[in-house]
């Protein structure tokens, strides 16, 4: 075992005891904390450091009013009560930033004109960054409520008009309660889904 392992308490916070929350305390999430979560998130690896994820933190009443029409009915009330709903998206023009983010080679040329590679890379790495975001949020004391039930095209038109950003998933963040908390669902055992060759 490495002497650099985090302790069991930290693993409980991030993974074992963490739950998808549907109920929320009436406590705001500060801008300072939001920025701290991002500052951890950005350190997670992406291919060629492409960093395609884009985050919109919807916490105001006005912002939520714009978001509500695009949510499935079952996701509306819990999003209204959450301090903040994060739209986790990816930028299909991410490769334009590679001269800055990956300066030691001409990585931008790998993508120019290759739409399939652009979409695949943006989606894969943006999803990775969304997972890093949730781990970072939990590590800094926040609870998460990730969601897929929304009209992607509607969210893109409402929040990303004039950009090449595409919404991937949503994640409510804040301080969760046990309201509407479902029993933890089963997970696969190692031998059911893993193989060592």
Beta strands, then each sheet from edge to edge (+ up, - down):
strand 1: 23-24
strand 2: 53-58
strand 3: 84-91
strand 4: 143-147
strand 5: 165-174
strand 6: 176-177
sheet 1: 1+ 6-
sheet 2: 2+ 3- 5+ 4-
end
